[in-house]
């Protein structure tokens, strides 16, 4: 695990690239709320504040879902002042599992178009 920010500031643990496992990434992406978070961050094409993702769950449940995504290597979380910013670990995921993230995002988009954003 590596800290997300320089020493002396608040940091969160993230798995090193070599410690990210496919089964854990798939587990993180399998939950509809977490998939929605990943899609929102991908659409932002950069960093996104936790509060900027509208989710139909409590704040503590949101925190849980973001933590699962971080601990499984899907996102990187960085404190910027009091805001916790989130970014996809696209380079790491693409290097480890080429095409996975793009395919999941494409499939999620097709599902929303087919079923609506229920």
C-alpha positions in Angstrom: 0.0 0.0 0.0 1.2 3.5 -0.8 0.0 6.8 0.6 -1.8 9.1 -1.8 -0.3 12.4 -0.7 3.1 13.6 0.6 3.9 12.9 4.2 2.6 15.4 6.7 -0.8 15.7 5.0 -3.8 13.5 5.2 -3.4 10.5 3.1 -5.3 7.3 2.2 -3.8 3.9 1.5 -4.0 2.6 -2.0 -2.8 -0.8 -3.3 0.3 -0.7 -5.4 -0.3 -1.5 -9.1 1.3 -5.0 -8.7 -1.1 -5.7 -5.8 -4.3 -5.1 -7.8 -6.2 -8.3 -8.5 -8.8 -8.9 -11.2 -11.2 -10.6 -8.9 -11.2 -7.6 -6.5 -11.6 -5.1 -9.4 -14.6 -7.1 -10.7 -16.1 -7.4 -7.2 -15.8 -3.6 -6.8 -17.4 -3.0 -10.2 -20.2 -5.6 -9.7 -22.1 -3.3 -7.3 -24.6 -1.0 -9.1 -23.8 2.0 -6.8 -20.0 1.6 -7.2 -20.5 1.2 -11.0 -22.4 4.4 -11.0 -19.6 6.1 -9.2 -17.0 4.8 -11.7 -19.2 6.0 -14.6 -19.5 9.4 -13.1 -15.8 9.8 -12.5 -15.1 8.5 -16.1 -17.5 11.0 -17.5 -15.8 13.8 -15.5 -12.6 13.0 -17.3 -10.5 13.9 -14.3 -11.0 14.3 -10.6 -14.5 14.4 -9.0 -15.4 15.3 -5.5 -17.4 12.6 -3.6 -20.2 15.1 -3.1 -20.5 15.6 -6.8 -21.8 12.1 -7.4 -25.6 11.9 -6.7 -26.3 8.5 -5.1 -29.5 7.1 -3.7 -27.8 6.0 -0.4 -26.8 7.6 2.9 -23.5 9.4 3.3 -22.0 6.6 5.4 -22.9 4.1 2.6 -21.4 6.4 0.0 -18.2 6.4 2.1 -18.2 2.7 2.2 -18.6 2.4 -1.6 -15.8 4.9 -2.3 -13.5 3.0 0.1 -14.2 -0.3 -1.6 -13.3 1.2 -5.0 -10.1 2.7 -3.5 -9.0 -0.4 -1.6 -9.6 -2.6 -4.7 -7.5 -0.3 -6.9 -10.2 1.1 -9.1 -9.9 4.8 -7.9 -7.3 7.0 -6.3 -8.5 9.4 -3.6 -6.6 12.5 -2.7 -7.4 15.2 -0.2 -7.4 18.7 -1.7 -8.1 20.9 1.3 -11.2 19.5 2.9 -12.4 17.9 -0.3 -11.7 14.3 -1.1 -11.1 14.1 -4.8 -11.5 10.9 -6.8 -9.9 9.8 -10.0 -9.9 6.5 -11.9 -6.7 4.5 -11.9 -7.1 4.2 -15.6 -3.4 3.8 -16.4 -3.0 1.1 -13.8 -6.1 -0.8 -14.8 -5.4 -0.5 -18.5 -1.9 -1.8 -18.0 -3.0 -4.8 -15.9 -6.3 -5.6 -17.6 -6.3 -4.0 -21.2 -9.7 -3.0 -22.3 -11.5 -4.0 -19.1 -12.4 -0.5 -17.9 -13.5 0.7 -21.4 -15.7 -2.5 -21.9 -17.3 -2.1 -18.5 -18.0 1.6 -19.1 -19.4 0.9 -22.5 -21.6 -2.0 -21.2 -22.9 0.3 -18.3 -23.8 3.0 -20.8 -25.7 0.5 -23.0 -27.5 -0.9 -20.0 -28.6 2.6 -19.0 -29.9 3.3 -22.5 -31.7 0.0 -22.5 -33.2 0.1 -19.0 -33.0 3.7 -18.0 -31.2 5.1 -15.0 -33.5 3.5 -12.5 
